[in-house]
């Protein structure tokens, strides 16, 4: 039974989160809006796992971690009015999703083991690509119950450093992050080309490593006069990644 201090007054369900519906591949993707953050990637993931409320779902809604492809789709939708001013123009960065850097290439969206931890063992990750055909220099696994947007790009499929938009958008890394078999990463093109970042891309933090490194791929745009360039980073760590934002995907499997 409620006491006198709790039975009267304004009652709010917290936290409240709006939803953003965007086109994704051949369907529709629903993400929380605004994006979670700014926080470390682990902090944003922890916030996603809480119960949130929305007018269409009075019983509560939950969010899950996005894949790199899903993050890019959410970012690309109405980019000039939403993600650009709200994230990339604020000195924050957009956390796309997990990657594993190895000695020979980059894996994106690594699946999790039986304990719920992302797999980082290079041998196991390569085994998961058995039967996956090469597409324009990269490997894109088909989605199933255990794999979502999982793929691999060898280092020779993309350049590092400063490069023109067209070069990056056709690179193995851009197509891997977007998980597309097309010759050009179209959603990344919507974000970058031609009027927003006409000086191109700067690809950093994707150098070979002796031992596999789990990190977070991200986009940011430094506020430097004359820059007008979009950074693609692969060096940010899960728990030490600075002030960033992440799009949580509506989790229809949990309610």
Secondary structure, DSSP 8 states (H G I E B T S, - for coil): ---TTTSSS----SSB-EEEEEEETTEEEEEEES-EEEE-HHHHHHHHTS-EEETTEEEEE-EE---HHHHHHHHHTTTTTTHIIIIITTT-EEEEEEEEE-SSEEEES--B-TTS-B---HHHHHHTTTT--EETTEEE----SS-SS-EEEEGGGS--EEE-HHHHHTSHHHHHHHT--SSS-HHHHHHHTTTT-TT-EEEES----SS-EEEEEEEE----TT---EEEEEEE-SSS--SEEE--EE-TT--
